[in-house]
């Protein structure tokens, strides 16, 4: 299912949106799947961080374990799934006759940037979910809106020029871009693209970690 889930989503989205964007995006299935892999990793890991801390919190009342274990383990599981899910991407590239570029050697760095951002955000959102139970349900709605506000199934070129600054304050815009550029555009990201992604990573990792650890002593009484 790790491989079939993103592949199935890609096939559905490709079929639905191919008439709109196929001519605007060369190797459209590769474009969609590369974005979906990033998004699926982020959504799966952050959801698992929330459920792990909320539903597994009873362990905190019985034995001492660092509460960060729930967030880190969620990221680890999603990371394994992401690596496995690259197999369907390679298959689709072969079927679609998409070129393989040397720039794809940059992907481990892209994955590291994505993982660090997801860890920070996962710690922050899971901590909020402990104190505000409705956050878990509201987060599902946020994820849906967030996905469509990120250029995953549509080309960035269709975004109006005056709206680009709004899209560029979206951290997932940069996470998807870091992963997609080496695959679709066949080049290494430039510093103007790397620095915004790193800024988001450092910022959310510090905020998420500090907020999570500052509340860690209260988790056992809240879950």
C-alpha positions in Angstrom: 0.0 0.0 0.0 3.0 2.3 0.6 3.7 2.2 -3.2 0.1 1.8 -4.4 -1.4 4.7 -2.5 0.6 7.5 -4.1 0.5 5.7 -7.5 -3.3 5.4 -7.3 -3.6 9.1 -6.4 -1.3 10.0 -9.2 -3.3 8.0 -11.7 -6.6 9.6 -10.6 -5.2 13.2 -10.5 -3.5 12.7 -13.9 -6.7 11.4 -15.5 -8.8 14.3 -14.0 -6.4 17.2 -14.7 -4.5 15.9 -17.8 -6.8 17.8 -20.1 -6.1 21.1 -18.2 -2.4 20.9 -17.6 -0.8 18.2 -19.7 0.3 20.6 -22.4 1.6 23.0 -19.8 3.7 20.5 -18.0 6.0 18.0 -19.7 5.9 14.5 -18.2 2.8 15.4 -16.2 2.6 12.1 -14.3 6.1 12.6 -13.0 5.3 16.2 -12.0 2.2 15.1 -10.0 3.8 12.1 -8.3 6.9 14.0 -7.2 4.7 16.6 -5.5 2.4 13.9 -4.0 5.3 12.0 -2.5 6.3 15.1 -0.5 2.8 15.9 0.5 1.9 12.3 1.6 5.1 12.2 3.7 4.2 15.5 5.4 0.5 14.6 6.0 1.2 11.1 7.2 4.0 12.1 9.6 2.2 15.0 11.2 -1.1 13.0 11.5 0.9 10.1 13.1 2.6 12.5 15.5 -0.8 13.8 16.7 -2.4 10.3 17.1 0.8 8.9 18.6 0.9 11.5 21.4 -2.8 11.7 22.0 -3.6 7.9 21.9 -0.3 6.7 23.2 -0.2 9.2 26.0 -1.4 6.6 28.5 2.1 5.2 28.4 3.4 8.4 29.9 1.3 7.7 33.0 2.8 4.2 33.5 6.5 4.5 32.6 8.9 7.3 31.9 9.6 7.8 28.2 10.6 11.0 26.5 7.5 12.4 24.9 9.4 13.4 21.8 9.6 9.6 21.0 6.1 9.8 19.6 7.0 12.6 17.1 10.4 11.1 16.1 8.9 7.6 15.6 6.1 9.1 13.4 8.7 10.8 11.3 10.8 7.7 11.1 7.9 5.6 9.8 6.9 8.1 7.2 10.5 8.5 6.1 10.7 4.7 5.4 7.5 5.0 3.4 8.8 7.9 1.5 12.0 6.1 0.5 9.9 3.0 -0.6 7.5 5.3 -2.5 10.3 6.5 -4.7 10.1 3.1 -6.5 6.7 4.0 -8.2 8.2 7.3 -9.1 11.1 5.6 -10.9 8.6 3.2 -12.7 6.5 6.1 -13.8 9.5 8.0 -15.1 10.5 4.9 -17.1 7.0 4.4 -18.5 6.7 8.1 -19.3 10.2 8.2 -20.8 11.1 11.0 -18.5 14.9 11.7 -18.4 17.0 10.9 -15.3 19.2 13.8 -14.4 22.5 13.9 -12.4 20.7 16.6 -10.3 18.6 13.8 -8.7 21.7 13.1 -6.5 20.5 16.2 -4.6 17.4 14.3 -3.4 18.8 13.1 -0.1 19.4 16.8 0.8 15.8 17.6 -0.2 14.5 14.8 1.9 16.6 15.9 4.9 15.2 19.5 4.6 11.7 18.1 4.3 12.2 15.7 7.3 13.5 18.5 9.6 10.6 20.8 8.7 8.1 18.0 9.2 9.6 17.1 12.6 9.4 20.6 13.9 5.8 21.1 12.6 4.8 17.6 13.9 6.0 18.4 17.4 4.2 21.7 17.4 0.8 20.5 16.1 0.8 17.3 18.2 1.5 19.4 21.4 -1.5 21.7 20.4 -3.7 18.6 19.9 -3.0 17.5 23.5 -4.3 20.7 25.0 -7.0 21.4 22.4 -8.7 18.1 21.2 -10.5 19.8 18.3 -7.1 20.6 16.7 -6.9 17.0 15.4 -10.2 17.3 13.5 -9.5 20.9 12.3 -6.1 19.8 11.1 -7.7 17.5 8.5 -9.5 20.4 7.0 -6.4 22.5 7.1 -4.4 19.8 5.3 -7.0 19.7 2.4 -6.9 23.5 2.0 -3.1 23.5 2.4 -2.6 21.0 -0.4 -4.6 22.9 -2.9 -2.8 26.1 -2.0 0.5 24.3 -2.8 1.4 23.8 -6.5 1.2 20.0 -6.5 -1.4 19.2 -9.2 -1.2 22.5 -11.1 1.8 24.4 -12.6 3.4 27.3 -10.8 3.1 29.2 -14.1 -0.7 29.5 -13.7 -0.4 31.4 -10.5 -1.0 35.2 -11.1 2.1 37.3 -10.7 0.5 39.4 -8.0 -0.4 36.2 -6.0 3.1 34.7 -6.1 4.3 36.4 -2.8 1.3 34.9 -1.0 2.2 31.4 -2.3 5.8 31.9 -1.4 5.1 32.4 2.3 3.7 28.8 2.2 6.5 26.6 3.6 5.3 23.6 1.7 5.8 25.5 -1.5 9.5 25.4 -0.8 9.5 21.8 0.4 7.9 20.6 -2.8 10.1 22.8 -4.9 13.3 21.3 -3.3 12.2 17.8 -4.1 10.7 18.5 -7.6 13.4 20.7 -9.1 16.1 18.0 -9.5 13.5 15.5 -10.9 11.4 17.7 -13.2 13.7 20.6 -14.1 16.9 18.6 -14.1 19.0 21.1 -12.2 20.3 21.7 -8.7 18.4 24.3 -6.6 20.0 27.7 -6.4 20.6 29.7 -3.2 17.5 31.9 -3.8 15.5 28.7 -3.6 17.4 26.9 -0.8 17.6 29.8 1.7 13.8 30.3 2.1 13.4 26.5 2.6 16.2 26.5 5.2 14.8 29.5 7.0 11.4 27.7 7.4 13.2 24.6 8.6 15.3 26.4 11.3 12.3 28.5 12.4 9.7 25.8 12.7 12.2 23.3 14.2 13.2 25.7 17.0 9.6 26.8 17.7 8.2 23.3 17.5 10.9 21.7 19.7 10.8 24.5 22.3 7.0 24.6 22.5 6.8 20.8 22.7 9.5 20.4 25.4 8.1 23.3 27.5 4.8 21.5 27.8 6.1 17.9 28.1 5.6 17.7 31.8 1.9 18.3 31.4 1.2 15.7 28.7 0.6 12.8 31.2 -2.2 14.8 32.9 -3.8 16.0 29.7 -4.2 12.7 27.6 
